[in-house]
Amino acid sequence: MFTGTVVLTIALAAGAFGANPIKLIVNGQEIKPDVPPHLIGGRTMVPIRWVAEALGADVQWDYKNQQVTVNQPPDVWQGKLGLTAQQWIFIRNRVTRFLMAFDERNHAEGQQLVSDNFDSNLVGPEVVVPIGGFYPAIIDYKFIDAKEETDGTVRVRVEVYENGTSGLTVQNWDFLINTQSHLIEGLFVGERQSLNSHTVFQGLTIHNNQ
């Protein structure tokens, strides 16, 4: 009778514990992953993607090599950026509109976003965005870092993921934004790197052969 009581008590306690799911808190904010944390063999198992991305890291799944890669975005330019929230919103929106114009081959929209002395190595000296065609197509982009230049512009680095004739690639795009007019004065891109796959968000991974 005593043994049965003990077993029943433990079972009820376990049931009560199971009824309260384990919370995942990252930097004071509760994260609710699609697969909640759970106990296995006395250890708490947490989906790594949700923790890593909440900390600003990038998580990639390589199906071919069966491996998960977690990379913390580098602090490209150290130091604090002296922009107000409103200034940053203008800059962010300008960059986003340009990326949309590029992806939609909207040359007229692109012209409205740049200054008269716009300089770039992206397409050509007189071409703001390419005209016609569908490739390369931007599948994702991420703001990486920003810094203030001595000439009153802000340099914003964006990591741009594209799918085109060269397959799936990633490339750094550096925008030079005038803080007064909010026009883009320059755009300079770095070396293009090939990728096996890129996870846009949980549940959507683009592979190189798609």
Secondary structure, DSSP 8 states (H G I E B T S, - for coil): -HHHHHHHHHHHHHHHHHTS---EEETTEEE--SS--EEETTEEE--HHHHHHHTT-EEEEETTTTEEEEE----SS-S-----HHHHHHHHHHHHHHHHHHHHT-HHHHHHHEEEEEEESSSBTTBSS--SS--SEEEEEEEEEEEE-TTSEEEEEEEEEEEETTEEEEEEEEEEEETTT--EEEEEE---EE-SEEEEETTEEEETT-
